[in-house]
Amino acid sequence: MDKLDEIRALAMRYTDAKHPGMSRLSIYSVIGPTELSALVYNPTAVIVLQGTKRTIIGDQVFEYGPGQTMLVAAEITAMGQIIEASPDKPFLAIGLNLDPAVIMNVVLYLSETRELQMQPGFAFSVANVELIGAWQRLLALYERPEEIPVMALHLERELMFRLMLSPHAEMLRQIAGVDSRLSHIRQAMAWIREHYTEPLSVEDMAAVAGMSASVFHRRFKAVTALSPLQYQKHIRLQEARRRLVSRGADAASISFAVGYKSSSQFSREYKRLFGDTAAGDRSRHRWRDARRQRAQRRDPGKKRQSIDTRRGS
């Protein structure tokens, strides 16, 4: 049994596990392919153990599977779906929400001081044996919960150290705050999410980041693969979809609630992002929910498993 097999077996045993001393660590599992869904990533590190996922960020498409890692440095909007999974071989992944203080603790021991190039806010790579081993040791604490108060932080630092030796090093240094440009972009991203219903200009956003409009636009797109106004549009459309599926309001009233002045423009942009009209999307979700409820009535003990939450993996 190789390292990936060992950590896969661990993850299968502890899919539903959660410990307050490791609250930022999650095991994700899904038993079949999913539809393409919208999500917003937090800064996170993920390793896939089984199955395959497709993620679309801007106009870039990534597919990643067993032994591959994804690192996200900022609150990136994306579309994601599981494309390879089954009840016998579910999609499995481990995710860790990143703590800049833990990363900085590791960075301080490294001698790298050169000026960083502005990096995209996301990256994918193949994990080596040492990195997989670090994930395994962290996850194995679920088998020895009495060790978590002492060992969890130590093993998280080891994981960050292994990631610092990977192609993700510069991105991690940016997350840690070594490069303040990313933190300024993230401040603007947070401000956009708070004010997404308002008519915003690039100049407004740039002022929040403390940059000129041209520099801000260039750096923002380098991080998110979207222009600032495209990012705002994605936030609007994702919130519209959430309301459309969870509430009974009509598409026109939702479009105005999330900041659109024209329902026809909303309809065009909704279909462009999600591949269907708002009405068609809602009908499909209702049909899917009704089918799931019928299945649960037939087998009330059947466990639901989910991977694609609104805060994605």
N, C-alpha and C positions, 0 to 999 in steps of 0.2 A: 504494500500500500504506500503510494507516494504522499507527499505533503498535501497536495490538493485533495486527494481522496480522504485523508485524515480530517482535514478541516471541513470538508463536505459532510462527513459522517457526524461531526460535532454539531454543525449547523442544523442538520436534520433532527437531531435530538432536542435542540433548544430553540426551535423556531418561535415559540410563543414566550420565551424567557425574557424577563426584564428585571434588572436589579437597580435599586436607587443609587448604588455606588458606581454604576456604569450606565447612566441614563442616556448618554449620547451614542451608545452602541446599539445597533438594531440588526436583526436578521430578517431578511425579506424572502417571502416564498409565494409563488403563484403556480397554479396547477394547469394552466393552459394559456394559449396566446390571448392577447388583449387587443382592444381597439387602440388606435392612436389617441392619446389624451394629453391635455395641456398640464404643465406643472411649472413650479418655480423652485429651483434648487437653493438650498442653503449652502454655505461653504462646507464641503463634505468630502470624504474619501470613501470610495466604494471598491470592493473586489467582487467579481462575479465568480461563483463556484460551479454553477451548472446552468445550462440553458443559454439563450441569447436574447439580448435586448437591443432595440434600435432607438437612438436618440437623435432628434433633429434640433439643431441650434442655429438660428438664422437660416442660411441656405446650405448649411453643412450637415451631412448625414453620417452618423457613426453607428457601426454595429460591433458589439463586443460580447465576448463569451468567457468560458472558463479560464481562469488565470489572468484575466485582463482587469486593469484598474481604471477608474475614472476619478479625477480630482476636479473639484469645482471651487473657485476662489471667491465668488461673489454670488449675489442673488440672481442667477441667470434664469431667463424664461426659456422654456423648451417644450418640445412635443416628444412623447415617449411611448413605446409599446413593447411588450414581450412578444417575440416572434418565434421562440422555440421553448416549449414547456409542455409537460403532460402530467397526468396524475402519477404515473410511475417515475417520471424524472422531472420534478417541478423545477422551475427557475429558482435558483438560490443565489443570494448575494448578502454580503455584510456591508453595512454602512456605519461610518463614524462621523458625527458632526464635529467639525474642527474647532479647537480652542486656540486662539492666537497666543495666549500666554504659555501654553504647553509647547507650541512650536518655537516661540522665542527662547524658551529655556534651552532648547536643543541648538538653535542658531547661535547662541552665545558661546557655545563650545567649538564652533567651527570658525575657521580663519578667513573664510570668503568675505571680502569687503568691497569687491569691485562694484561699480554702478550697474544696477539691473536694467535690462531692457524691458519695456512695457510688454507684458505677456497677455495672451488671451486668458479669460477667466475660467477656462476649462481645458482639460487635457486627458488623453488616453494613452496607456502603455501596457506592456506585458510585464507582469510581476516576476521577479526572479525568486529563486528558492529561499533566499534570506528574507525577502519581504513577505512571502507566503508564510514562512515560519513565524514572523512577528505577529501577523494576523492570527495565526493558530494559537500562539501562547496567550494572546489577549482574550480570545474567545474561550479558551479552555478554563478561564477563571469561573465560568458558569458551573463547572464541575467541582470547584472548590470555593464556594461563596465566602467562606470564612477568611480567605486570603484577599478578597477584593479591597477592603479598606487600606491594606498595605501595598499590594502589588499592582492595582489597576493603573495608577498614575505612572509607576515605573515602566510598565509594559506599553502604555500609550506613548511615553517618551521614546521607547525603543522603536515603536512603529513609525513615529515621526522621523527618527534618525534614519531608518531604512528608506523612507520616502525622500529624505534629503539627499540620499545617495542615488536616487532614481532621476529620470528626466524631469520630474516635477519640482526639483529643488528651487528654482527661481520663483515659481508660483508660491511655494510654501513661505519663502522669505517675504514675499509681498503680503501674504495673509498675516504674517507675524508683525507687520508694520515696519519692516526694515525700509520699504519703499512706500512713502506716504501717498504717492499718486493713486494707488489702488484704494486706499482708505477714503480719499477724496471722491473718487468715482462712486464708491459704495455709499457715501453720504448722499450724493445726488440720486442714486438709485432708490434709496430709502425715501427721500423727499418726493420723488416721482410716484412711488407707490402710495404715499399718503395723500397726494394731490392729483391722482390720476384722472379724476372726473373734471378737472379744471382745464381751461385752454392754456397750455404751457408753451413757452418758446424755448429754443435752445439757449438763448441768452439768459433766461430765468434759471435754467438748470445749471449752466456754467457758473453763474454767480454763486450758487450753493457750493459748488466744488472749488471755488476760488480760482478759476481758470478763464482764459479767453474762450470765446465761443468756438473758434476753429480748433484750438488745442483740445478742448473738452470733447468736441465731436469726434476727433480722431482717436483719442484715448478711450472714450466710452465704447466706440465700435470695436476697438482692439480687444477690449475685455469681454463684451457681450455678444459680438458678431451681429449686433443690431445698431442702428442709429438711435439716438436718444428718443426721438419721436416714435420710431418703430417700437421701442421698448414700452413706451407709454401705451401705444395701441394694443400691444400684446397683453398688458396688464388689464386694460379695459375689456378686451374680448374674453379673457379667461374669467374675469369676474362676471361678465354677462352670461357666459356658459354655465357657471356655477349657479347663478340665480335662475336661469332658465330651467335647469334640471331640478332644482330643489324647491322652486316656488311656482305658483300658478299664474303669475303675471304674463302678459303677452310680450312678444319680442319687441314691439315698438316702445312700450313703456320702459322696458329694461334698457333698451338702447339709449334712451334719454337719461335714465338714472345713472349710467356709467359714463356719461359725458358726450355722447354723440348728439349733434344737432340735426342730423339727417338720417332717417330710418333706412333709406335706400343705400346710403353709404355704409351704414352698419351692416346691412344684409350682404353687400358685396364683400366687405372685409371679413365678415364672419365665415362666409363660404370659402373664401380664399385661404383662411388659416385652418379651418376645421374640415374642409372638404364636403360640407353639406350646408343646407340652409338651416337657420335657427329652428324652424318648425320641424324639419326632417330630423335634426339632431335630437330634439326633445322627444319626438315620437319613438325614435330608436332606443333612447335611454329608458322610456317608460315601458316599452316592450321587453327590454332586457330585464328591468326590475320585476315586471310581472312574471316573467319566466323563472327568475330566481326565487320569487316568493312561492310559486307553484312547486318548485323543486324542494324548497324547504318544508312545505306542508307535507310532501310525500316522504321526506326523510328529515324530520326535525332535529335529529342528532348530528347531521352533517356539518362539519366545521368549515366556515368560510376562511379562505386565505386570500391575502391581498398584497400587492407590491406597489402598484402605481397610485400613491396617495398624492394629495396636492402638493406636498413637500416631497419631492421625488427622490428616488434612489438612483 
